Amino acid sequence: MGLYNYVTDFSVNCPKCGDLIKDFQTKDSSLNTLYLNEVSFKTVNSFHTFCNKCHLWIDVKIKTRPIEERTKEDYDIITSEF
């Protein structure tokens, strides 16, 4: 059994270096089984990745909005250095 799913329809520029980031993973299993599936960002409450260029960790979390109305602007981007 996989430990996460891939978020395939979300991209953002890295807040630190500006590189395009589009390879996100999620461990949110509220609507999707965690089994290396491709899921929409609209179906999860949080997902994460890191920037391959500057190594900034990026967490993306939903602010608030019903699932059928969510857009990219409904998510906060939280970063940390490693």
C-alpha positions in Angstrom: 0.0 0.0 0.0 1.3 3.5 -0.9 1.9 6.1 1.7 0.8 9.1 -0.3 -0.9 10.3 -3.5 0.4 12.7 -6.2 -1.3 16.1 -6.6 -1.2 16.6 -10.4 -3.1 19.8 -11.1 -1.4 22.4 -8.9 1.7 24.5 -9.6 3.3 27.5 -8.0 6.5 29.5 -8.2 8.9 28.8 -5.3 8.5 31.7 -2.8 12.3 31.8 -2.4 13.9 31.3 -5.8 10.9 31.6 -8.2 11.4 28.2 -9.8 8.2 26.5 -11.1 7.1 23.8 -8.6 4.5 21.3 -9.7 5.4 17.9 -8.1 3.3 17.8 -4.9 2.4 14.8 -2.7 -0.3 14.4 -0.1 -1.0 12.2 2.8 -4.5 13.5 3.2 -6.8 10.5 2.8 -10.1 12.1 3.6 -11.5 11.4 0.1 -8.8 9.4 -1.6 -7.1 6.1 -0.6 -3.3 6.6 -0.2 -2.0 4.4 -2.9 0.2 6.5 -5.3 -2.9 7.7 -7.1 -3.1 11.0 -9.0 -5.6 13.3 -7.2 -6.8 16.9 -7.7 -5.8 19.6 -5.3 -9.5 20.3 -4.8 -10.0 16.9 -3.1 -7.4 17.3 -0.4 -6.8 19.7 2.5 -3.0 19.8 2.4 -0.1 18.7 0.3 3.7 19.3 0.2 7.0 19.2 -1.8 10.4 20.8 -1.9 12.1 23.0 -4.4 14.7 21.1 -6.4 16.6 24.3 -7.0 16.9 25.9 -3.6 15.6 23.0 -1.3 12.9 25.1 0.3 10.2 22.8 1.9 6.7 23.9 0.8 3.5 23.0 2.6 0.2 24.0 1.0 -2.9 24.0 3.2 -6.6 24.9 2.5 -7.9 28.0 4.1 -11.6 27.4 4.0 -14.1 26.7 1.2 -16.4 23.9 0.1 -14.7 21.3 -2.1 -16.7 22.1 -5.2 -15.7 25.8 -5.1 -12.0 25.5 -4.4 -9.4 27.4 -6.4 -5.6 27.7 -6.0 -6.2 31.0 -4.1 -8.0 29.1 -1.3 -4.7 27.5 -0.2 -1.9 29.0 2.0 1.7 28.3 1.1 3.9 27.6 4.1 7.7 27.2 3.7 10.7 26.2 5.8 14.4 25.8 5.2 16.3 22.6 5.5 
